[in-house]
Amino acid sequence: MNTYEERVELAKALGEQMIQREISRCRTQMGEFQWKEHGDWVTENIVAAAKIWLARELKEGRL
């Protein structure tokens, strides 16, 4: 069984991968013009959602 610290590190790595994939997906779907205008808040939203999801998954023991 992984220690809590190991689980947190694994969750961080997973979160970073998820965030980068979602940013890439959004950027592609939006196009560069829209991304330049809205990319900052979209990225903030993606990161916030990932943190919430990861915290819940860790708390509930699924990660």
Backbone as CSV, one residue per row, in Angstrom:
resi,resn,N_x,N_y,N_z,CA_x,CA_y,CA_z,C_x,C_y,C_z
1,MET,0.851,-1.191,0.000,0.000,0.000,0.000,0.888,1.242,0.000
2,ASN,0.536,2.203,-0.785,1.287,3.453,-0.849,1.025,4.299,0.390
3,THR,2.055,5.022,0.810,1.864,5.957,1.908,1.034,7.130,1.418
4,TYR,0.540,7.903,2.365,-0.249,9.087,2.002,0.557,10.025,1.116
5,GLU,1.830,10.227,1.452,2.681,11.129,0.675,2.855,10.624,-0.752
6,GLU,3.018,9.314,-0.909,3.144,8.740,-2.253,1.849,8.924,-3.041
7,ARG,0.724,8.720,-2.366,-0.569,8.915,-3.038,-0.743,10.353,-3.480
8,VAL,-0.326,11.304,-2.641,-0.436,12.719,-2.996,0.436,13.027,-4.209
9,GLU,1.655,12.508,-4.231,2.548,12.753,-5.367,1.984,12.146,-6.654
10,LEU,1.435,10.955,-6.553,0.809,10.335,-7.719,-0.388,11.148,-8.194
11,ALA,-1.170,11.649,-7.254,-2.328,12.472,-7.599,-1.895,13.763,-8.274
12,LYS,-0.818,14.371,-7.789,-0.311,15.595,-8.418,0.113,15.335,-9.859
13,ALA,0.825,14.223,-10.074,1.261,13.878,-11.431,0.054,13.631,-12.336
14,LEU,-0.919,12.900,-11.835,-2.141,12.645,-12.600,-2.860,13.954,-12.905
15,GLY,-2.965,14.807,-11.893,-3.630,16.097,-12.077,-2.958,16.938,-13.139
16,GLU,-1.646,16.988,-13.127,-0.916,17.776,-14.121,-1.169,17.250,-15.533
17,GLN,-1.172,15.925,-15.685,-1.462,15.325,-16.991,-2.883,15.670,-17.447
18,MET,-3.826,15.544,-16.522,-5.220,15.842,-16.852,-5.388,17.303,-17.255
19,ILE,-4.756,18.180,-16.502,-4.852,19.616,-16.781,-4.275,19.933,-18.153
20,GLN,-3.101,19.404,-18.452,-2.474,19.684,-19.741,-3.315,19.152,-20.910
21,ARG,-3.883,17.956,-20.747,-4.745,17.406,-21.802,-5.975,18.279,-22.024
22,GLU,-6.585,18.730,-20.919,-7.801,19.539,-21.040,-7.493,20.914,-21.630
23,ILE,-6.376,21.513,-21.239,-5.970,22.797,-21.824,-5.766,22.630,-23.325
24,SER,-5.075,21.575,-23.706,-4.829,21.320,-25.131,-6.138,21.122,-25.885
25,ARG,-7.050,20.352,-25.283,-8.349,20.104,-25.925,-9.127,21.401,-26.102
26,CYS,-9.180,22.210,-25.052,-9.915,23.469,-25.111,-9.300,24.426,-26.129
27,ARG,-7.989,24.513,-26.124,-7.296,25.408,-27.050,-7.590,25.018,-28.498
28,THR,-7.569,23.724,-28.761,-7.865,23.234,-30.114,-9.304,23.556,-30.502
29,GLN,-10.236,23.306,-29.583,-11.649,23.543,-29.873,-11.964,25.031,-30.040
30,MET,-11.296,25.860,-29.250,-11.577,27.299,-29.282,-10.890,28.005,-30.453
31,GLY,-9.746,27.520,-30.840,-8.958,28.216,-31.851,-8.072,29.271,-31.186
32,GLU,-7.018,29.645,-31.857,-6.035,30.552,-31.258,-6.597,31.931,-30.937
33,PHE,-7.452,32.475,-31.772,-7.997,33.806,-31.519,-8.789,33.831,-30.213
34,GLN,-9.710,32.888,-30.059,-10.523,32.814,-28.843,-9.667,32.435,-27.637
35,TRP,-8.670,31.562,-27.853,-7.811,31.155,-26.751,-7.050,32.350,-26.192
36,LYS,-6.555,33.205,-27.080,-5.825,34.392,-26.622,-6.715,35.278,-25.760
37,GLU,-7.978,35.349,-26.097,-8.915,36.190,-25.350,-9.384,35.540,-24.050
38,HIS,-9.603,34.232,-24.068,-10.243,33.556,-22.940,-9.371,32.515,-22.244
39,GLY,-8.178,32.278,-22.728,-7.332,31.198,-22.217,-7.018,31.291,-20.734
40,ASP,-6.833,32.508,-20.219,-6.475,32.642,-18.804,-7.575,32.123,-17.887
41,TRP,-8.805,32.585,-18.115,-9.869,32.150,-17.209,-10.246,30.692,-17.441
42,VAL,-10.113,30.223,-18.687,-10.394,28.807,-18.948,-9.391,27.939,-18.194
43,THR,-8.122,28.325,-18.251,-7.081,27.587,-17.541,-7.328,27.600,-16.037
44,GLU,-7.692,28.759,-15.495,-7.992,28.847,-14.064,-9.131,27.904,-13.690
45,ASN,-10.154,27.842,-14.525,-11.301,26.969,-14.281,-10.889,25.499,-14.331
46,ILE,-10.080,25.141,-15.310,-9.607,23.757,-15.442,-8.815,23.348,-14.202
47,VAL,-7.912,24.206,-13.764,-7.072,23.907,-12.600,-7.924,23.778,-11.338
48,ALA,-8.860,24.690,-11.145,-9.723,24.634,-9.963,-10.546,23.350,-9.951
49,ALA,-11.114,22.990,-11.088,-11.923,21.767,-11.168,-11.061,20.530,-10.895
50,ALA,-9.849,20.512,-11.422,-8.954,19.375,-11.203,-8.599,19.237,-9.728
51,LYS,-8.336,20.355,-9.066,-8.008,20.314,-7.635,-9.169,19.752,-6.823
52,ILE,-10.368,20.174,-7.130,-11.556,19.685,-6.420,-11.715,18.188,-6.640
53,TRP,-11.612,17.753,-7.882,-11.771,16.339,-8.211,-10.702,15.501,-7.527
54,LEU,-9.442,15.935,-7.622,-8.344,15.173,-7.026,-8.492,15.077,-5.506
55,ALA,-8.855,16.168,-4.868,-9.035,16.165,-3.411,-10.122,15.168,-3.013
56,ARG,-11.225,15.159,-3.753,-12.324,14.248,-3.449,-11.902,12.790,-3.674
57,GLU,-11.211,12.543,-4.770,-10.757,11.175,-5.058,-9.781,10.683,-3.992
58,LEU,-8.871,11.534,-3.559,-7.937,11.152,-2.489,-8.676,10.890,-1.182
59,LYS,-9.580,11.786,-0.840,-10.325,11.658,0.419,-11.135,10.375,0.455
60,GLU,-11.712,10.008,-0.692,-12.560,8.838,-0.749,-11.771,7.562,-1.037
61,GLY,-10.430,7.689,-1.137,-9.568,6.525,-1.283,-9.496,5.913,-2.657
62,ARG,-9.928,6.639,-3.666,-9.902,6.087,-5.018,-8.583,6.355,-5.736
63,LEU,-7.731,7.165,-5.133,-6.402,7.401,-5.700,-5.354,6.985,-4.704
